């Protein structure tokens, strides 16, 4: 039972931030694509903006690894 | 970058600007703010063009438009250099240009009309060519009617033959032949009595007769074919004649008009640049910026050409000028390709660092750390070498290939350190062993390693920010940066103590140190300072992606190996493994690049890079000969060039 709970916790730790990141990136990406059509010189800024939410899923991954291996 | 002032007698302004343009180093400053002292502001004012200059500008603009229109009509070939100097003959050029332009435009219009006709005829061309061969084979008689059709395939021919009852009594005949485009062209020869029935039958069978233009409907089939073929031949001959005329004209007159256009553009750019000059009752002044190493060259040229009557002087750059100094990216050969990544961001300010150096150093390193596979690295090295040799003309592609080559070398080195060659293939088949760490099994140590890299990188960024703040004499900001560095080290030491690598005895002094420094941080950085500190710690944790993405890359490679093994067949296994490894390499290159860049843009640069620099745009003849582009318009302050913007 413990193993199941640990696995479930790890899945939640990576799954929820992954969904959140995907949602945030979809919004930023769509807006960014619109901005790029008008101002191509903003490409660097848009890459940064799209990349920012990725930290969530990376942190989720770290937590999941710690739960699975360090727990 | 040097701040310079060029001074000379007013009548030499045009010649001076011409020389400056030829040297192509001076970024002309349209505003005199920061160049003219308050006591001299009343004596120096913007140069206003007189009536003669305005007429000259209008004349040159009209001439430029006409020349542009002329070159739009001429074939896009490279012209030889003209032996004539355009300046003495510009009046003659202006007079002949009208006639030549009218002639060329008439030829262009004629060309367009012929091309339009040929486009319309293109739909008939294949049919006509094919049906002509059929007509040549048969004996033409005026008693027969001919019907042309296009058939899809042999099956359609059989259906048609079965339906044509007249074939039985020999009152009609069907001939078919394959055309150039693969379709079958059919010709039905029938007596005039039965031709009407055949047409109805074709319509019922949805095999319509080939239609000719409406204007020639009254002609017989054979006449239609001959007429259209004649029209096509005539149009092609006419087109060739027009092209020959234009080519001959371009060969004869093109070089002279090209030289005239270059001269006109130079004169226009000089007139445009003179609007950014300043004058007193006797002298002109040009203010601007140029690379320090080029100052002596321009100064010497001015001295030589004007015998000391025009002088270039370097002026001290003051603190308030620093925001206005234009920026140019200049890096050694190795770092040049990485300037493409820097250009994705706004330019750094003059007082800040050029990010290219750091991207050039760390981007391939992070790429190698993430991808880290000897086999993948070798493939990428081969592809980058191939790309460098195959696509020589595209500089952006060449830069990309060079970056990929550096990255692939790092991937090979780290692949060797991780003991990876196409995932675990190197270990299981070739007996490779990890020299540094096996990142598939040692996930937690690899996580610590990635974070350690993050700690070093972020701390370097903060240290550079500290130095940058000291250089700008913003002591408070420097103190905040320094405190962040100390806090980060204290927190990291505390975490290591909790993990058990440091003696537990250190816990209390570390916590006390943090508590003591907290008020100092709040005092120097304000209420947002703790949040900034948390952001920095988050930035360090973000480097865990080096481990995370690297791990997914190696797991994908292992899956490729396992699946290819499961096939139980060498060839099929190679195909399956090859495809999945190819996907792995593509994803690996893409994600490694994006995440390495992100670590620079988001985590590293915001610690010390100040963006918002002005682009260095020298007044030069090398730029696309558009007078407007030659001049640094982006900084124009038309309201009051001498006293600055009213908002300041």
Interface residues (C-beta under 8 A of the other chain):
Chain A: X43 X44 X45 X47 X48 X51 X52 X54 X55 X58 X59 X61 X62 X65 X66 X69 X70
Chain B: X343 X344 X345 X346 X443 X444 X447 X538 X541 X542 X544 X545 X548 X594 X595 X597 X598 X601 X602
